[in-house]
Amino acid sequence: MVNEKILASLRNELNEQTAQMHWTELERFFASGSMIWVAAELDLIDVGARVAADDKHSVLSWMNAGLLKKVTDEQAGNWHVQDALLWTAVVKPWILVQHERQQPSHTAQ
């Protein structure tokens, strides 16, 4: 069981350090094998806090559901072509990345 006070502290710390970065700035981390993809339906800050707190239960659950995994060559290739803007959080030795879902555009008629 993970201590909620520790998680709250980790969330606050990560929230201050999370940033958006272009893929070209992140490629070297992918090349070193230290990049983890976080599915858009998960909260990047919460995932980072639970990884930092070694919450094996949550991490394994997300991995088994395909919501948390190493960035694939296909993802990297697509992001390279787009020079995608990704949300990032550093949880040593990992760089967690999350690609934003495109919001539908609402136009007035």
C-alpha positions, 0 to 999 in steps of 0.5 A, a space after each residue: 500500500 502506498 502512503 497517500 501523503 507521500 503520493 501527494 508530495 510527489 504529485 506536487 513536485 512532479 506538477 511543478 516539473 512537468 513540461 511540454 517538449 517537442 519530439 526532436 528534443 526527446 529523441 535521445 532519451 528514446 534512443 537510450 531506452 529510457 522513455 515510457 509512454 503514458 496513455 492519454 486516459 491516465 493522469 501523467 502526474 499520478 502515473 509519475 508519482 506512483 512510479 516514483 513511489 514504486 507502486 508496483 500494483 498500479 504500474 503492473 495494472 497499467 502495463 497489463 492493460 496496455 496503458 503504460 509501456 516503452 515507446 515503440 519504434 512506430 510511435 517514435 517514427 510518427 512523432 518524428 514526422 510530426 515533431 509532436 509536442 508531448 507532455 513530459 515528466 522525469 521520474 529517474 531513470 525514466 522520461 514519461 511522455 504523453 501525447 495529447 488527444 486532439 480536441 474536437 473543434 467546435 464551430 458556431 453555425 
